[in-house]
């Protein structure tokens, strides 16, 4: 009970995200592709590292990013990054504009701290 003249105690509790990693589902789109152009997982990873280096320098390029899955036909991938590096990675991918003198853009379609959340997309759900 608070007596008249006493100040009420106020405590602020902030719950921060406790997940170690975030997962991103990304796609790479080219304005136009050259005949016979192929991109493998190693080149895809190198493109991500160079995007980080261009925006955030050598320190940004050292950000550990894992390519968990890469589909060469659709140029889509699932990436894993430490949660404290999510903003750096996302901004670097967003601002990338070209690869080997071809205009391109990354599209981040899903982000989650849970890998299982990327297994489905309700926007692509087809009901019969």
Backbone atoms as SQL, in Angstrom:
CREATE TABLE atoms (id INTEGER PRIMARY KEY, chain TEXT, resi INTEGER, resn TEXT, atom TEXT, x REAL, y REAL, z REAL);
INSERT INTO atoms VALUES
  (1, 'A', 1, 'UNK', 'N', 0.842, -1.171, 0.000),
  (2, 'A', 1, 'UNK', 'CA', 0.000, 0.000, 0.000),
  (3, 'A', 1, 'UNK', 'C', 0.888, 1.234, 0.000),
  (4, 'A', 2, 'UNK', 'N', 0.530, 2.208, -0.827),
  (5, 'A', 2, 'UNK', 'CA', 1.280, 3.456, -0.915),
  (6, 'A', 2, 'UNK', 'C', 0.619, 4.467, 0.016),
  (7, 'A', 3, 'UNK', 'N', 1.434, 5.044, 0.889),
  (8, 'A', 3, 'UNK', 'CA', 0.928, 6.039, 1.830),
  (9, 'A', 3, 'UNK', 'C', 1.035, 7.418, 1.199),
  (10, 'A', 4, 'UNK', 'N', 0.202, 8.335, 1.569),
  (11, 'A', 4, 'UNK', 'CA', 0.273, 9.693, 1.028),
  (12, 'A', 4, 'UNK', 'C', 1.665, 10.287, 1.259),
  (13, 'A', 5, 'UNK', 'N', 2.198, 10.906, 0.220),
  (14, 'A', 5, 'UNK', 'CA', 3.508, 11.524, 0.289),
  (15, 'A', 5, 'UNK', 'C', 4.637, 10.605, -0.163),
  (16, 'A', 6, 'UNK', 'N', 4.368, 9.314, -0.332),
  (17, 'A', 6, 'UNK', 'CA', 5.393, 8.372, -0.796),
  (18, 'A', 6, 'UNK', 'C', 5.313, 8.257, -2.316),
  (19, 'A', 7, 'UNK', 'N', 6.451, 8.138, -2.941),
  (20, 'A', 7, 'UNK', 'CA', 6.496, 7.938, -4.384),
  (21, 'A', 7, 'UNK', 'C', 6.338, 6.453, -4.701),
  (22, 'A', 8, 'UNK', 'N', 5.594, 6.181, -5.729),
  (23, 'A', 8, 'UNK', 'CA', 5.433, 4.795, -6.157),
  (24, 'A', 8, 'UNK', 'C', 6.698, 4.337, -6.878),
  (25, 'A', 9, 'UNK', 'N', 7.090, 3.121, -6.630),
  (26, 'A', 9, 'UNK', 'CA', 8.277, 2.567, -7.299),
  (27, 'A', 9, 'UNK', 'C', 7.888, 2.149, -8.712),
  (28, 'A', 10, 'UNK', 'N', 8.735, 2.511, -9.657),
  (29, 'A', 10, 'UNK', 'CA', 8.473, 2.174, -11.053),
  (30, 'A', 10, 'UNK', 'C', 9.649, 1.375, -11.580),
  (31, 'A', 11, 'UNK', 'N', 9.372, 0.239, -12.123),
  (32, 'A', 11, 'UNK', 'CA', 10.415, -0.581, -12.731),
  (33, 'A', 11, 'UNK', 'C', 10.055, -0.849, -14.174),
  (34, 'A', 12, 'UNK', 'N', 11.044, -0.743, -15.006),
  (35, 'A', 12, 'UNK', 'CA', 10.838, -1.016, -16.422),
  (36, 'A', 12, 'UNK', 'C', 11.552, -2.312, -16.765),
  (37, 'A', 13, 'UNK', 'N', 10.827, -3.231, -17.374),
  (38, 'A', 13, 'UNK', 'CA', 11.400, -4.504, -17.784),
  (39, 'A', 13, 'UNK', 'C', 11.350, -4.587, -19.302),
  (40, 'A', 14, 'UNK', 'N', 12.503, -4.786, -19.908),
  (41, 'A', 14, 'UNK', 'CA', 12.587, -4.906, -21.361),
  (42, 'A', 14, 'UNK', 'C', 13.053, -6.313, -21.686),
  (43, 'A', 15, 'UNK', 'N', 12.273, -6.984, -22.498),
  (44, 'A', 15, 'UNK', 'CA', 12.635, -8.333, -22.920),
  (45, 'A', 15, 'UNK', 'C', 13.224, -8.265, -24.313),
  (46, 'A', 16, 'UNK', 'N', 14.461, -8.637, -24.436),
  (47, 'A', 16, 'UNK', 'CA', 15.129, -8.603, -25.733),
  (48, 'A', 16, 'UNK', 'C', 15.063, -9.976, -26.377),
  (49, 'A', 17, 'UNK', 'N', 15.222, -9.971, -27.694),
  (50, 'A', 17, 'UNK', 'CA', 15.224, -11.225, -28.430),
  (51, 'A', 17, 'UNK', 'C', 16.404, -12.071, -27.964),
  (52, 'A', 18, 'UNK', 'N', 16.126, -13.275, -27.546),
  (53, 'A', 18, 'UNK', 'CA', 17.181, -14.132, -27.024),
  (54, 'A', 18, 'UNK', 'C', 17.683, -15.130, -28.059),
  (55, 'A', 19, 'UNK', 'N', 17.188, -15.050, -29.277),
  (56, 'A', 19, 'UNK', 'CA', 17.626, -15.975, -30.317),
  (57, 'A', 19, 'UNK', 'C', 19.023, -15.592, -30.802),
  (58, 'A', 20, 'UNK', 'N', 19.855, -16.599, -30.969),
  (59, 'A', 20, 'UNK', 'CA', 21.224, -16.359, -31.424),
  (60, 'A', 20, 'UNK', 'C', 21.285, -15.999, -32.894),
  (61, 'A', 21, 'UNK', 'N', 20.422, -16.614, -33.705),
  (62, 'A', 21, 'UNK', 'CA', 20.484, -16.454, -35.150),
  (63, 'A', 21, 'UNK', 'C', 19.152, -15.966, -35.719),
  (64, 'A', 22, 'UNK', 'N', 19.241, -15.367, -36.895),
  (65, 'A', 22, 'UNK', 'CA', 18.078, -15.060, -37.711),
  (66, 'A', 22, 'UNK', 'C', 18.277, -15.725, -39.065),
  (67, 'A', 23, 'UNK', 'N', 17.190, -16.095, -39.684),
  (68, 'A', 23, 'UNK', 'CA', 17.211, -16.766, -40.976),
  (69, 'A', 23, 'UNK', 'C', 16.487, -15.895, -41.992),
  (70, 'A', 24, 'UNK', 'N', 17.056, -15.807, -43.184),
  (71, 'A', 24, 'UNK', 'CA', 16.467, -15.001, -44.245),
  (72, 'A', 24, 'UNK', 'C', 16.263, -15.863, -45.475),
  (73, 'A', 25, 'UNK', 'N', 15.118, -15.724, -46.086),
  (74, 'A', 25, 'UNK', 'CA', 14.886, -16.327, -47.400),
  (75, 'A', 25, 'UNK', 'C', 15.033, -15.202, -48.408),
  (76, 'A', 26, 'UNK', 'N', 16.019, -15.328, -49.292),
  (77, 'A', 26, 'UNK', 'CA', 16.306, -14.263, -50.245),
  (78, 'A', 26, 'UNK', 'C', 16.315, -14.806, -51.667),
  (79, 'A', 27, 'UNK', 'N', 16.043, -13.925, -52.600),
  (80, 'A', 27, 'UNK', 'CA', 16.125, -14.254, -54.012),
  (81, 'A', 27, 'UNK', 'C', 16.943, -13.195, -54.724),
  (82, 'A', 28, 'UNK', 'N', 17.640, -13.606, -55.745),
  (83, 'A', 28, 'UNK', 'CA', 18.445, -12.684, -56.543),
  (84, 'A', 28, 'UNK', 'C', 17.804, -12.582, -57.916),
  (85, 'A', 29, 'UNK', 'N', 17.509, -11.363, -58.336),
  (86, 'A', 29, 'UNK', 'CA', 16.872, -11.132, -59.628),
  (87, 'A', 29, 'UNK', 'C', 17.768, -10.261, -60.486),
  (88, 'A', 30, 'UNK', 'N', 17.952, -10.673, -61.735),
  (89, 'A', 30, 'UNK', 'CA', 18.740, -9.908, -62.692),
  (90, 'A', 30, 'UNK', 'C', 17.810, -9.200, -63.658),
  (91, 'A', 31, 'UNK', 'N', 18.229, -8.003, -64.083),
  (92, 'A', 31, 'UNK', 'CA', 17.433, -7.259, -65.058),
  (93, 'A', 31, 'UNK', 'C', 17.349, -8.036, -66.364),
  (94, 'A', 32, 'UNK', 'N', 18.485, -8.540, -66.814),
  (95, 'A', 32, 'UNK', 'CA', 18.533, -9.415, -67.978),
  (96, 'A', 32, 'UNK', 'C', 19.717, -10.355, -67.782),
  (97, 'A', 33, 'UNK', 'N', 19.554, -11.578, -68.196),
  (98, 'A', 33, 'UNK', 'CA', 20.631, -12.546, -68.013),
  (99, 'A', 33, 'UNK', 'C', 21.251, -12.916, -69.355),
  (100, 'A', 34, 'UNK', 'N', 22.538, -13.116, -69.317),
  (101, 'A', 34, 'UNK', 'CA', 23.246, -13.544, -70.512),
  (102, 'A', 34, 'UNK', 'C', 23.010, -15.028, -70.756),
  (103, 'A', 35, 'UNK', 'N', 23.009, -15.454, -72.020),
  (104, 'A', 35, 'UNK', 'CA', 22.851, -16.880, -72.302),
  (105, 'A', 35, 'UNK', 'C', 23.988, -17.676, -71.672),
  (106, 'A', 36, 'UNK', 'N', 23.650, -18.768, -71.058),
  (107, 'A', 36, 'UNK', 'CA', 24.645, -19.626, -70.434),
  (108, 'A', 36, 'UNK', 'C', 25.133, -19.143, -69.080),
  (109, 'A', 37, 'UNK', 'N', 24.537, -18.075, -68.550),
  (110, 'A', 37, 'UNK', 'CA', 24.949, -17.542, -67.253),
  (111, 'A', 37, 'UNK', 'C', 24.481, -18.473, -66.148),
  (112, 'A', 38, 'UNK', 'N', 25.406, -18.914, -65.311),
  (113, 'A', 38, 'UNK', 'CA', 25.082, -19.783, -64.174),
  (114, 'A', 38, 'UNK', 'C', 25.723, -19.195, -62.928),
  (115, 'A', 39, 'UNK', 'N', 25.073, -19.345, -61.837),
  (116, 'A', 39, 'UNK', 'CA', 25.590, -18.886, -60.560),
  (117, 'A', 39, 'UNK', 'C', 25.518, -20.051, -59.590),
  (118, 'A', 40, 'UNK', 'N', 26.669, -20.417, -59.015),
  (119, 'A', 40, 'UNK', 'CA', 26.658, -21.517, -58.053),
  (120, 'A', 40, 'UNK', 'C', 26.679, -20.970, -56.628),
  (121, 'A', 41, 'UNK', 'N', 26.634, -21.869, -55.661),
  (122, 'A', 41, 'UNK', 'CA', 26.551, -21.460, -54.257),
  (123, 'A', 41, 'UNK', 'C', 27.776, -20.661, -53.817),
  (124, 'A', 42, 'UNK', 'N', 28.952, -21.020, -54.312),
  (125, 'A', 42, 'UNK', 'CA', 30.170, -20.304, -53.926),
  (126, 'A', 42, 'UNK', 'C', 30.156, -18.870, -54.450),
  (127, 'A', 43, 'UNK', 'N', 29.726, -18.691, -55.690),
  (128, 'A', 43, 'UNK', 'CA', 29.633, -17.339, -56.243),
  (129, 'A', 43, 'UNK', 'C', 28.554, -16.522, -55.519),
  (130, 'A', 44, 'UNK', 'N', 27.473, -17.174, -55.148),
  (131, 'A', 44, 'UNK', 'CA', 26.391, -16.518, -54.420),
  (132, 'A', 44, 'UNK', 'C', 26.899, -16.008, -53.070),
  (133, 'A', 45, 'UNK', 'N', 27.642, -16.857, -52.372),
  (134, 'A', 45, 'UNK', 'CA', 28.218, -16.468, -51.077),
  (135, 'A', 45, 'UNK', 'C', 29.213, -15.325, -51.259),
  (136, 'A', 46, 'UNK', 'N', 30.032, -15.396, -52.305),
  (137, 'A', 46, 'UNK', 'CA', 31.002, -14.336, -52.560),
  (138, 'A', 46, 'UNK', 'C', 30.308, -13.005, -52.866),
  (139, 'A', 47, 'UNK', 'N', 29.185, -13.070, -53.544),
  (140, 'A', 47, 'UNK', 'CA', 28.401, -11.870, -53.828),
  (141, 'A', 47, 'UNK', 'C', 27.897, -11.233, -52.533),
  (142, 'A', 48, 'UNK', 'N', 27.472, -12.050, -51.590),
  (143, 'A', 48, 'UNK', 'CA', 27.003, -11.555, -50.296),
  (144, 'A', 48, 'UNK', 'C', 28.157, -10.906, -49.529),
  (145, 'A', 49, 'UNK', 'N', 29.309, -11.561, -49.521),
  (146, 'A', 49, 'UNK', 'CA', 30.477, -11.017, -48.826),
  (147, 'A', 49, 'UNK', 'C', 30.914, -9.689, -49.449),
  (148, 'A', 50, 'UNK', 'N', 30.902, -9.613, -50.766),
  (149, 'A', 50, 'UNK', 'CA', 31.301, -8.360, -51.421),
  (150, 'A', 50, 'UNK', 'C', 30.283, -7.248, -51.164),
  (151, 'A', 51, 'UNK', 'N', 29.000, -7.594, -51.058),
  (152, 'A', 51, 'UNK', 'CA', 27.985, -6.593, -50.720),
  (153, 'A', 51, 'UNK', 'C', 28.223, -6.049, -49.309),
  (154, 'A', 52, 'UNK', 'N', 28.558, -6.944, -48.381),
  (155, 'A', 52, 'UNK', 'CA', 28.865, -6.512, -47.018),
  (156, 'A', 52, 'UNK', 'C', 30.112, -5.629, -46.987),
  (157, 'A', 53, 'UNK', 'N', 31.119, -6.010, -47.768),
  (158, 'A', 53, 'UNK', 'CA', 32.364, -5.246, -47.788),
  (159, 'A', 53, 'UNK', 'C', 32.145, -3.866, -48.403),
  (160, 'A', 54, 'UNK', 'N', 31.362, -3.795, -49.464),
  (161, 'A', 54, 'UNK', 'CA', 31.098, -2.507, -50.118),
  (162, 'A', 54, 'UNK', 'C', 30.416, -1.520, -49.183),
  (163, 'A', 55, 'UNK', 'N', 29.491, -2.017, -48.371),
  (164, 'A', 55, 'UNK', 'CA', 28.725, -1.117, -47.514),
  (165, 'A', 55, 'UNK', 'C', 29.377, -0.899, -46.150),
  (166, 'A', 56, 'UNK', 'N', 29.929, -1.974, -45.569),
  (167, 'A', 56, 'UNK', 'CA', 30.413, -1.899, -44.193),
  (168, 'A', 56, 'UNK', 'C', 31.918, -2.087, -44.049),
  (169, 'A', 57, 'UNK', 'N', 32.647, -2.198, -45.151),
  (170, 'A', 57, 'UNK', 'CA', 34.093, -2.329, -45.087),
  (171, 'A', 57, 'UNK', 'C', 34.556, -3.726, -44.699),
  (172, 'A', 58, 'UNK', 'N', 35.825, -3.825, -44.323),
  (173, 'A', 58, 'UNK', 'CA', 36.415, -5.118, -43.974),
  (174, 'A', 58, 'UNK', 'C', 35.733, -5.753, -42.764),
  (175, 'A', 59, 'UNK', 'N', 35.337, -4.937, -41.817),
  (176, 'A', 59, 'UNK', 'CA', 34.660, -5.464, -40.629),
  (177, 'A', 59, 'UNK', 'C', 33.319, -6.089, -41.029),
  (178, 'A', 60, 'UNK', 'N', 32.599, -5.446, -41.912),
  (179, 'A', 60, 'UNK', 'CA', 31.327, -5.991, -42.382),
  (180, 'A', 60, 'UNK', 'C', 31.510, -7.274, -43.158),
  (181, 'A', 61, 'UNK', 'N', 32.593, -7.360, -43.929),
  (182, 'A', 61, 'UNK', 'CA', 32.855, -8.569, -44.709),
  (183, 'A', 61, 'UNK', 'C', 33.179, -9.752, -43.818),
  (184, 'A', 62, 'UNK', 'N', 33.595, -9.490, -42.589),
  (185, 'A', 62, 'UNK', 'CA', 33.915, -10.561, -41.647),
  (186, 'A', 62, 'UNK', 'C', 32.680, -11.093, -40.922),
  (187, 'A', 63, 'UNK', 'N', 31.523, -10.513, -41.179),
  (188, 'A', 63, 'UNK', 'CA', 30.285, -10.974, -40.547),
  (189, 'A', 63, 'UNK', 'C', 29.994, -12.410, -40.979),
  (190, 'A', 64, 'UNK', 'N', 29.855, -13.323, -40.031),
  (191, 'A', 64, 'UNK', 'CA', 29.602, -14.712, -40.422),
  (192, 'A', 64, 'UNK', 'C', 28.183, -14.913, -40.966),
  (193, 'A', 65, 'UNK', 'N', 28.105, -15.245, -42.231),
  (194, 'A', 65, 'UNK', 'CA', 26.835, -15.526, -42.896),
  (195, 'A', 65, 'UNK', 'C', 26.939, -16.920, -43.492),
  (196, 'A', 66, 'UNK', 'N', 25.969, -17.758, -43.191),
  (197, 'A', 66, 'UNK', 'CA', 25.956, -19.123, -43.703),
  (198, 'A', 66, 'UNK', 'C', 24.869, -19.268, -44.760),
  (199, 'A', 67, 'UNK', 'N', 25.230, -19.875, -45.885),
  (200, 'A', 67, 'UNK', 'CA', 24.246, -20.209, -46.910),
  (201, 'A', 67, 'UNK', 'C', 23.793, -21.629, -46.608),
  (202, 'A', 68, 'UNK', 'N', 22.596, -21.758, -46.034),
  (203, 'A', 68, 'UNK', 'CA', 22.098, -23.072, -45.643),
  (204, 'A', 68, 'UNK', 'C', 21.544, -23.844, -46.828),
  (205, 'A', 69, 'UNK', 'N', 20.968, -23.114, -47.757),
  (206, 'A', 69, 'UNK', 'CA', 20.368, -23.763, -48.926),
  (207, 'A', 69, 'UNK', 'C', 20.448, -22.802, -50.099),
  (208, 'A', 70, 'UNK', 'N', 20.791, -23.329, -51.256),
  (209, 'A', 70, 'UNK', 'CA', 20.875, -22.500, -52.453),
  (210, 'A', 70, 'UNK', 'C', 20.259, -23.268, -53.609),
  (211, 'A', 71, 'UNK', 'N', 19.377, -22.616, -54.336),
  (212, 'A', 71, 'UNK', 'CA', 18.757, -23.206, -55.521),
  (213, 'A', 71, 'UNK', 'C', 19.225, -22.413, -56.737),
  (214, 'A', 72, 'UNK', 'N', 20.050, -23.041, -57.555),
  (215, 'A', 72, 'UNK', 'CA', 20.636, -22.378, -58.709),
  (216, 'A', 72, 'UNK', 'C', 19.642, -22.020, -59.793),
  (217, 'A', 73, 'UNK', 'N', 18.584, -22.796, -59.929),
  (218, 'A', 73, 'UNK', 'CA', 17.580, -22.532, -60.973),
  (219, 'A', 73, 'UNK', 'C', 16.796, -21.251, -60.694),
  (220, 'A', 74, 'UNK', 'N', 16.402, -21.074, -59.436),
  (221, 'A', 74, 'UNK', 'CA', 15.579, -19.914, -59.080),
  (222, 'A', 74, 'UNK', 'C', 16.383, -18.795, -58.425),
  (223, 'A', 75, 'UNK', 'N', 17.660, -19.045, -58.152),
  (224, 'A', 75, 'UNK', 'CA', 18.542, -18.098, -57.473),
  (225, 'A', 75, 'UNK', 'C', 17.955, -17.644, -56.139),
  (226, 'A', 76, 'UNK', 'N', 17.419, -18.607, -55.397),
  (227, 'A', 76, 'UNK', 'CA', 16.908, -18.328, -54.059),
  (228, 'A', 76, 'UNK', 'C', 17.786, -19.050, -53.045),
  (229, 'A', 77, 'UNK', 'N', 17.771, -18.532, -51.838),
  (230, 'A', 77, 'UNK', 'CA', 18.641, -19.087, -50.820),
  (231, 'A', 77, 'UNK', 'C', 18.064, -18.841, -49.438),
  (232, 'A', 78, 'UNK', 'N', 18.484, -19.668, -48.494),
  (233, 'A', 78, 'UNK', 'CA', 18.198, -19.440, -47.086),
  (234, 'A', 78, 'UNK', 'C', 19.530, -19.150, -46.410),
  (235, 'A', 79, 'UNK', 'N', 19.597, -18.004, -45.745),
  (236, 'A', 79, 'UNK', 'CA', 20.818, -17.548, -45.095),
  (237, 'A', 79, 'UNK', 'C', 20.635, -17.559, -43.585),
  (238, 'A', 80, 'UNK', 'N', 21.734, -17.802, -42.878),
  (239, 'A', 80, 'UNK', 'CA', 21.726, -17.716, -41.417),
  (240, 'A', 80, 'UNK', 'C', 22.767, -16.687, -41.003),
  (241, 'A', 81, 'UNK', 'N', 22.388, -15.792, -40.097),
  (242, 'A', 81, 'UNK', 'CA', 23.288, -14.745, -39.612),
  (243, 'A', 81, 'UNK', 'C', 23.033, -14.570, -38.119),
  (244, 'A', 82, 'UNK', 'N', 24.084, -14.202, -37.391),
  (245, 'A', 82, 'UNK', 'CA', 23.902, -13.882, -35.978),
  (246, 'A', 82, 'UNK', 'C', 22.895, -12.738, -35.877),
  (247, 'A', 83, 'UNK', 'N', 22.051, -12.779, -34.874),
  (248, 'A', 83, 'UNK', 'CA', 20.990, -11.782, -34.741),
  (249, 'A', 83, 'UNK', 'C', 21.516, -10.359, -34.683),
  (250, 'A', 84, 'UNK', 'N', 22.694, -10.160, -34.078),
  (251, 'A', 84, 'UNK', 'CA', 23.221, -8.795, -33.997),
  (252, 'A', 84, 'UNK', 'C', 23.773, -8.304, -35.333),
  (253, 'A', 85, 'UNK', 'N', 23.866, -9.175, -36.348),
  (254, 'A', 85, 'UNK', 'CA', 24.328, -8.765, -37.672),
  (255, 'A', 85, 'UNK', 'C', 23.232, -8.706, -38.708),
  (256, 'A', 86, 'UNK', 'N', 21.986, -8.924, -38.286),
  (257, 'A', 86, 'UNK', 'CA', 20.866, -8.964, -39.228),
  (258, 'A', 86, 'UNK', 'C', 20.710, -7.658, -39.995),
  (259, 'A', 87, 'UNK', 'N', 20.767, -6.537, -39.317),
  (260, 'A', 87, 'UNK', 'CA', 20.561, -5.247, -39.971),
  (261, 'A', 87, 'UNK', 'C', 21.677, -4.959, -40.974),
  (262, 'A', 88, 'UNK', 'N', 22.906, -5.298, -40.619),
  (263, 'A', 88, 'UNK', 'CA', 24.029, -5.091, -41.540),
  (264, 'A', 88, 'UNK', 'C', 23.851, -5.920, -42.809),
  (265, 'A', 89, 'UNK', 'N', 23.496, -7.190, -42.637),
  (266, 'A', 89, 'UNK', 'CA', 23.316, -8.064, -43.796),
  (267, 'A', 89, 'UNK', 'C', 22.161, -7.581, -44.659),
  (268, 'A', 90, 'UNK', 'N', 21.040, -7.298, -44.062),
  (269, 'A', 90, 'UNK', 'CA', 19.849, -6.891, -44.807),
  (270, 'A', 90, 'UNK', 'C', 20.119, -5.601, -45.571),
  (271, 'A', 91, 'UNK', 'N', 20.770, -4.636, -44.945),
  (272, 'A', 91, 'UNK', 'CA', 21.054, -3.383, -45.630),
  (273, 'A', 91, 'UNK', 'C', 22.032, -3.584, -46.782),
  (274, 'A', 92, 'UNK', 'N', 23.032, -4.433, -46.594),
  (275, 'A', 92, 'UNK', 'CA', 24.002, -4.695, -47.667),
  (276, 'A', 92, 'UNK', 'C', 23.330, -5.371, -48.855),
  (277, 'A', 93, 'UNK', 'N', 22.445, -6.319, -48.586),
  (278, 'A', 93, 'UNK', 'CA', 21.737, -7.003, -49.673),
  (279, 'A', 93, 'UNK', 'C', 20.817, -6.036, -50.413),
  (280, 'A', 94, 'UNK', 'N', 20.145, -5.181, -49.662),
  (281, 'A', 94, 'UNK', 'CA', 19.205, -4.237, -50.266),
  (282, 'A', 94, 'UNK', 'C', 19.910, -3.246, -51.186),
  (283, 'A', 95, 'UNK', 'N', 21.105, -2.827, -50.820),
  (284, 'A', 95, 'UNK', 'CA', 21.802, -1.796, -51.575),
  (285, 'A', 95, 'UNK', 'C', 22.699, -2.325, -52.684),
  (286, 'A', 96, 'UNK', 'N', 22.807, -3.631, -52.814),
  (287, 'A', 96, 'UNK', 'CA', 23.601, -4.194, -53.909),
  (288, 'A', 96, 'UNK', 'C', 22.884, -3.921, -55.232),
  (289, 'A', 97, 'UNK', 'N', 23.628, -3.489, -56.241),
  (290, 'A', 97, 'UNK', 'CA', 22.985, -3.118, -57.497),
  (291, 'A', 97, 'UNK', 'C', 23.474, -3.843, -58.730),
  (292, 'A', 98, 'UNK', 'N', 24.638, -4.512, -58.644),
  (293, 'A', 98, 'UNK', 'CA', 25.132, -5.186, -59.843),
  (294, 'A', 98, 'UNK', 'C', 26.070, -6.330, -59.479),
  (295, 'A', 99, 'UNK', 'N', 26.184, -7.261, -60.428),
  (296, 'A', 99, 'UNK', 'CA', 27.101, -8.388, -60.323),
  (297, 'A', 99, 'UNK', 'C', 27.661, -8.641, -61.716),
  (298, 'A', 100, 'UNK', 'N', 28.977, -8.573, -61.845),
  (299, 'A', 100, 'UNK', 'CA', 29.660, -8.746, -63.127),
  (300, 'A', 100, 'UNK', 'C', 29.041, -7.860, -64.215),
  (301, 'A', 101, 'UNK', 'N', 28.882, -6.598, -63.896),
  (302, 'A', 101, 'UNK', 'CA', 28.334, -5.577, -64.800),
  (303, 'A', 101, 'UNK', 'C', 26.910, -5.862, -65.264),
  (304, 'A', 102, 'UNK', 'N', 26.177, -6.649, -64.500),
  (305, 'A', 102, 'UNK', 'CA', 24.761, -6.890, -64.771),
  (306, 'A', 102, 'UNK', 'C', 23.955, -6.314, -63.609),
  (307, 'A', 103, 'UNK', 'N', 22.911, -5.559, -63.922),
  (308, 'A', 103, 'UNK', 'CA', 22.070, -5.007, -62.867),
  (309, 'A', 103, 'UNK', 'C', 21.289, -6.131, -62.197),
  (310, 'A', 104, 'UNK', 'N', 21.285, -6.105, -60.873),
  (311, 'A', 104, 'UNK', 'CA', 20.571, -7.140, -60.123),
  (312, 'A', 104, 'UNK', 'C', 20.077, -6.558, -58.808),
  (313, 'A', 105, 'UNK', 'N', 19.239, -7.321, -58.144),
  (314, 'A', 105, 'UNK', 'CA', 18.720, -6.896, -56.846),
  (315, 'A', 105, 'UNK', 'C', 18.376, -8.122, -56.019),
  (316, 'A', 106, 'UNK', 'N', 18.702, -8.054, -54.737),
  (317, 'A', 106, 'UNK', 'CA', 18.263, -9.076, -53.798),
  (318, 'A', 106, 'UNK', 'C', 16.875, -8.728, -53.321),
  (319, 'A', 107, 'UNK', 'N', 16.045, -9.724, -53.173),
  (320, 'A', 107, 'UNK', 'CA', 14.709, -9.560, -52.609),
  (321, 'A', 107, 'UNK', 'C', 14.644, -10.427, -51.353),
  (322, 'A', 108, 'UNK', 'N', 14.463, -9.792, -50.215),
  (323, 'A', 108, 'UNK', 'CA', 14.308, -10.521, -48.958),
  (324, 'A', 108, 'UNK', 'C', 12.825, -10.828, -48.818),
  (325, 'A', 109, 'UNK', 'N', 12.462, -12.098, -48.896),
  (326, 'A', 109, 'UNK', 'CA', 11.048, -12.464, -48.880),
  (327, 'A', 109, 'UNK', 'C', 10.548, -12.873, -47.505),
  (328, 'A', 110, 'UNK', 'N', 11.428, -13.437, -46.683),
  (329, 'A', 110, 'UNK', 'CA', 11.021, -13.825, -45.341),
  (330, 'A', 110, 'UNK', 'C', 12.200, -13.703, -44.392),
  (331, 'A', 111, 'UNK', 'N', 11.911, -13.314, -43.157),
  (332, 'A', 111, 'UNK', 'CA', 12.918, -13.247, -42.100),
  (333, 'A', 111, 'UNK', 'C', 12.287, -13.787, -40.831),
  (334, 'A', 112, 'UNK', 'N', 13.044, -14.613, -40.108),
  (335, 'A', 112, 'UNK', 'CA', 12.529, -15.161, -38.865),
  (336, 'A', 112, 'UNK', 'C', 13.680, -15.630, -37.983),
  (337, 'A', 113, 'UNK', 'N', 13.482, -15.597, -36.669),
  (338, 'A', 113, 'UNK', 'CA', 14.481, -16.194, -35.791),
  (339, 'A', 113, 'UNK', 'C', 14.341, -17.717, -35.733),
  (340, 'A', 114, 'UNK', 'N', 13.333, -18.248, -36.419),
  (341, 'A', 114, 'UNK', 'CA', 13.087, -19.687, -36.415),
  (342, 'A', 114, 'UNK', 'C', 13.157, -20.225, -37.840),
  (343, 'A', 115, 'UNK', 'N', 14.027, -21.179, -38.065),
  (344, 'A', 115, 'UNK', 'CA', 14.208, -21.749, -39.392),
  (345, 'A', 115, 'UNK', 'C', 12.929, -22.406, -39.903),
  (346, 'A', 116, 'UNK', 'N', 12.198, -23.042, -39.022),
  (347, 'A', 116, 'UNK', 'CA', 10.967, -23.726, -39.417),
  (348, 'A', 116, 'UNK', 'C', 9.940, -22.758, -40.014),
  (349, 'A', 117, 'UNK', 'N', 9.965, -21.514, -39.591),
  (350, 'A', 117, 'UNK', 'CA', 9.014, -20.521, -40.109),
  (351, 'A', 117, 'UNK', 'C', 9.217, -20.251, -41.594),
  (352, 'A', 118, 'UNK', 'N', 10.413, -20.538, -42.124),
  (353, 'A', 118, 'UNK', 'CA', 10.683, -20.288, -43.534),
  (354, 'A', 118, 'UNK', 'C', 10.274, -21.460, -44.420),
  (355, 'A', 119, 'UNK', 'N', 9.792, -22.531, -43.814),
  (356, 'A', 119, 'UNK', 'CA', 9.435, -23.702, -44.611),
  (357, 'A', 119, 'UNK', 'C', 8.159, -23.497, -45.410),
  (358, 'A', 120, 'UNK', 'N', 7.327, -22.564, -45.013),
  (359, 'A', 120, 'UNK', 'CA', 6.095, -22.300, -45.741),
  (360, 'A', 120, 'UNK', 'C', 5.810, -20.828, -45.791),
  (361, 'A', 121, 'UNK', 'N', 4.989, -20.451, -46.760),
  (362, 'A', 121, 'UNK', 'CA', 4.608, -19.056, -46.901),
  (363, 'A', 121, 'UNK', 'C', 3.109, -19.009, -47.158),
  (364, 'A', 122, 'UNK', 'N', 2.375, -18.403, -46.246),
  (365, 'A', 122, 'UNK', 'CA', 0.907, -18.368, -46.381),
  (366, 'A', 122, 'UNK', 'C', 0.466, -17.586, -47.612),
  (367, 'A', 123, 'UNK', 'N', 1.324, -16.725, -48.134),
  (368, 'A', 123, 'UNK', 'CA', 0.967, -15.963, -49.331),
  (369, 'A', 123, 'UNK', 'C', 0.974, -16.829, -50.576),
  (370, 'A', 124, 'UNK', 'N', 1.678, -17.946, -50.520),
  (371, 'A', 124, 'UNK', 'CA', 1.772, -18.844, -51.666),
  (372, 'A', 124, 'UNK', 'C', 0.890, -20.073, -51.492),
  (373, 'A', 125, 'UNK', 'N', 0.081, -20.104, -50.430),
  (374, 'A', 125, 'UNK', 'CA', -0.752, -21.256, -50.133),
  (375, 'A', 125, 'UNK', 'C', -1.889, -21.354, -51.157),
  (376, 'A', 126, 'UNK', 'N', -2.061, -22.550, -51.711),
  (377, 'A', 126, 'UNK', 'CA', -3.126, -22.797, -52.674),
  (378, 'A', 126, 'UNK', 'C', -4.089, -23.796, -52.057),
  (379, 'A', 127, 'UNK', 'N', -5.328, -23.390, -51.914),
  (380, 'A', 127, 'UNK', 'CA', -6.349, -24.279, -51.361),
  (381, 'A', 127, 'UNK', 'C', -7.189, -24.848, -52.486),
  (382, 'A', 128, 'UNK', 'N', -7.433, -26.134, -52.433),
  (383, 'A', 128, 'UNK', 'CA', -8.245, -26.795, -53.464),
  (384, 'A', 128, 'UNK', 'C', -9.679, -26.865, -53.064);
